Amino acid sequence: MTADDESERTDSAAVADAIAAARRRGEVALAGHAGAEDRVRSFLDDPEPKVRLAALAALVRMARAQPSDVALLLADSDPGARRGACDIAASVPGSPVAPLLDDGDAGVVESAAFALGELAERDVVPKLAGIARSHGDPLCREAAVAALGAIGDERGRAAVLDALGDATAIRRRAVVALAAFSGEEVDEALRARLEDRDWQVRQAAEDVLGVSGEEPR
């Protein structure tokens, strides 16, 4: 068998696997619409990550998802499945998302931070503050800042204030997050952002402070 033959055989197998996985996802959808919970659950350990995630999503739509179901996907070997489980966890209170803040995949950390903000998990505020200040991925820092604003715990205020010196998108997020906090230090920081070099940051500061500035150019 030549190298080209082997490559063609591998490609054909990959296509066949993709088709089979798509069919199983269809089965999950049908079972979910039919209310066949046991059938849906049987796909939670499917070999294809997208099928496993589809099964969890179907359980959520059926209002049958438990924190233990989400936990199964949060511990999945596939980063995409873990990211999807974090997104779903926001609608299933009690899901153990916090450990995912230490995940090796930045996308998972980002999704976990947003989910914890939606779940208003105050216990993770110190961890989120650390991510907001020092995580190497700016999207993770931005998500942590957003979560701190959503939670509104005073322990997160300093980290949000520090984020006003970060990249543009994070500064915008920090300005919005400061709406959850009060005090002269917060007001002064927001007033300083009225002179930010980015017009969207300036606009956000105006909105939070309730003042009117020049139209952005």
C-alpha positions as CSV (number, residue, x, y, z in Angstrom):
1,M,0.0,0.0,0.0
2,T,1.4,3.4,-1.0
3,A,1.5,6.5,1.2
4,D,-1.3,8.0,-0.9
5,D,-3.5,4.9,-0.4
6,E,-2.9,5.0,3.3
7,S,-3.8,8.7,3.4
8,E,-6.9,8.1,1.5
9,R,-7.9,5.3,3.8
10,T,-7.3,7.5,6.8
11,D,-9.4,10.3,5.3
12,S,-12.2,8.0,4.5
13,A,-12.2,6.6,8.0
14,A,-12.3,10.1,9.4
15,V,-15.3,11.0,7.2
16,A,-17.1,7.9,8.2
17,D,-16.5,8.7,11.9
18,A,-17.8,12.2,11.4
19,I,-20.9,11.0,9.7
20,A,-21.6,8.5,12.4
21,A,-21.1,11.1,15.1
22,A,-23.5,13.4,13.4
23,R,-26.1,10.7,13.3
24,R,-25.7,10.1,17.0
25,R,-26.1,13.8,17.7
26,G,-29.3,13.6,15.7
27,E,-30.4,10.7,17.9
28,V,-29.7,12.7,21.0
29,A,-31.8,15.6,19.7
30,L,-34.7,13.2,18.9
31,A,-34.5,11.5,22.2
32,G,-34.5,14.8,24.0
33,H,-37.5,16.1,22.2
34,A,-39.3,12.8,23.0
35,G,-38.4,13.1,26.7
36,A,-36.4,9.9,26.6
37,E,-34.1,10.8,29.5
38,D,-32.5,7.4,29.8
39,R,-31.7,7.3,26.1
40,V,-30.2,10.8,26.3
41,R,-28.1,9.8,29.3
42,S,-26.7,6.9,27.4
43,F,-24.8,9.3,25.2
44,L,-23.0,11.1,28.1
45,D,-20.1,8.7,27.6
46,D,-20.1,8.7,23.8
47,P,-16.6,8.5,22.2
48,E,-17.2,11.8,20.4
49,P,-17.0,15.0,22.6
50,K,-19.7,16.9,20.6
51,V,-22.1,14.0,21.2
52,R,-21.4,14.0,24.9
53,L,-22.0,17.7,25.1
54,A,-25.2,17.5,23.0
55,A,-26.5,14.9,25.5
56,L,-25.8,17.3,28.4
57,A,-27.5,20.2,26.6
58,A,-30.5,18.0,25.9
59,L,-30.8,17.2,29.6
60,V,-30.8,20.9,30.3
61,R,-33.5,21.5,27.8
62,M,-35.5,18.7,29.4
63,A,-34.9,20.4,32.8
64,R,-33.4,17.0,33.9
65,A,-29.8,18.0,34.2
66,Q,-28.1,17.6,37.6
67,P,-24.9,19.1,38.9
68,S,-23.4,15.7,38.7
69,D,-24.1,15.5,35.0
70,V,-22.4,18.8,34.4
71,A,-19.5,17.6,36.6
72,L,-19.0,14.7,34.3
73,L,-18.4,17.0,31.3
74,L,-16.4,19.5,33.3
75,A,-13.9,16.7,33.9
76,D,-14.0,15.6,30.3
77,S,-10.7,15.0,28.5
78,D,-11.6,17.2,25.6
79,P,-11.2,21.0,26.2
80,G,-14.1,21.8,23.9
81,A,-16.4,19.6,26.0
82,R,-15.2,21.3,29.2
83,R,-15.7,24.8,27.7
84,G,-19.3,23.8,26.6
85,A,-20.0,22.3,30.1
86,C,-18.9,25.6,31.7
87,D,-21.4,27.5,29.5
88,I,-24.1,25.0,30.4
89,A,-23.2,25.1,34.1
90,A,-24.5,28.7,34.4
91,S,-28.0,27.3,34.1
92,V,-27.4,24.4,36.6
93,P,-26.8,25.9,40.1
94,G,-24.5,23.7,42.1
95,S,-22.3,22.7,39.2
96,P,-18.7,22.4,40.4
97,V,-17.1,25.0,38.0
98,A,-14.5,26.5,40.3
99,P,-11.8,23.9,39.7
100,L,-11.8,24.8,36.0
101,L,-10.3,28.2,36.9
102,D,-7.0,26.2,37.1
103,D,-7.5,24.5,33.7
104,G,-4.6,24.3,31.4
105,D,-6.7,25.5,28.5
106,A,-7.2,29.2,28.4
107,G,-10.6,28.9,26.7
108,V,-11.8,26.7,29.5
109,V,-10.7,29.2,32.1
110,E,-12.4,32.0,30.3
111,S,-15.7,30.1,30.1
112,A,-15.4,29.0,33.7
113,A,-15.0,32.6,34.8
114,F,-18.1,33.8,33.0
115,A,-20.1,30.9,34.4
116,L,-19.0,31.6,37.9
117,G,-20.1,35.2,37.4
118,E,-23.5,34.1,36.3
119,L,-23.7,31.7,39.3
120,A,-22.6,34.5,41.6
121,E,-20.1,32.3,43.3
122,R,-18.6,34.5,46.0
123,D,-16.1,31.8,47.3
124,V,-14.1,32.2,44.1
125,V,-13.7,36.0,44.3
126,P,-10.0,35.8,45.4
127,K,-9.2,33.3,42.6
128,L,-10.9,35.5,40.0
129,A,-9.1,38.5,41.3
130,G,-5.8,36.7,40.8
131,I,-6.8,35.8,37.2
132,A,-7.9,39.3,36.5
133,R,-4.5,40.6,37.5
134,S,-2.0,38.1,36.2
135,H,-3.4,35.5,33.8
136,G,-1.3,35.4,30.6
137,D,-4.4,35.3,28.3
138,P,-6.2,38.7,28.0
139,L,-9.5,37.0,27.4
140,C,-9.2,35.2,30.7
141,R,-8.4,38.5,32.5
142,E,-11.4,40.1,30.8
143,A,-13.7,37.3,31.8
144,A,-12.5,37.4,35.4
145,V,-13.1,41.1,35.5
146,A,-16.6,40.7,34.2
147,A,-17.3,37.9,36.7
148,L,-16.1,40.1,39.6
149,G,-18.5,42.8,38.4
150,A,-21.3,40.4,38.2
151,I,-20.7,39.1,41.7
152,G,-20.1,42.5,43.2
153,D,-18.2,41.3,46.2
154,E,-16.0,44.0,47.7
155,R,-13.0,41.7,47.8
156,G,-12.9,42.0,44.0
157,R,-13.0,45.8,43.8
158,A,-9.3,46.3,43.9
159,A,-8.6,43.9,41.1
160,V,-11.3,45.6,38.9
161,L,-9.7,48.9,39.6
162,D,-6.3,47.5,38.6
163,A,-7.8,46.3,35.4
164,L,-8.3,49.9,34.3
165,G,-4.6,49.9,33.4
166,D,-4.9,46.8,31.2
167,A,-5.6,46.4,27.5
168,T,-8.4,48.4,25.9
169,A,-11.1,45.6,25.9
170,I,-10.3,44.9,29.6
171,R,-10.5,48.5,30.5
172,R,-13.9,48.7,28.9
173,R,-15.0,45.7,30.8
174,A,-13.6,47.1,34.1
175,V,-15.5,50.3,33.7
176,V,-18.7,48.4,33.3
177,A,-17.8,46.1,36.2
178,L,-17.3,49.1,38.5
179,A,-21.0,49.9,38.3
180,A,-21.3,47.1,40.9
181,F,-19.1,49.1,43.4
182,S,-19.3,52.4,45.1
183,G,-17.0,54.8,46.9
184,E,-14.9,57.9,46.2
185,E,-12.0,55.7,44.9
186,V,-14.4,54.2,42.3
187,D,-15.7,57.5,41.3
188,E,-12.2,59.0,40.9
189,A,-11.2,56.0,38.8
190,L,-14.2,56.4,36.5
191,R,-13.7,60.1,36.1
192,A,-10.1,59.4,35.1
193,R,-11.4,57.1,32.4
194,L,-13.3,60.0,30.9
195,E,-9.9,60.9,29.4
196,D,-9.1,57.4,28.2
197,R,-7.5,57.2,24.8
198,D,-10.2,54.8,23.6
199,W,-13.6,56.4,22.9
200,Q,-15.5,53.3,24.0
201,V,-13.8,53.3,27.4
202,R,-14.7,57.0,27.7
203,Q,-18.3,56.3,26.6
204,A,-18.6,53.5,29.1
205,A,-17.3,55.7,31.9
206,E,-19.8,58.4,30.9
207,D,-22.6,55.9,31.1
208,V,-21.6,54.5,34.5
209,L,-21.2,58.0,35.9
210,G,-24.3,59.3,34.3
211,V,-22.7,62.2,32.6
212,S,-22.7,63.5,29.0
213,G,-19.6,63.9,27.0
214,E,-18.6,64.7,23.5
215,E,-19.8,62.4,20.7
216,P,-17.2,59.8,19.9
217,R,-15.2,60.5,16.7
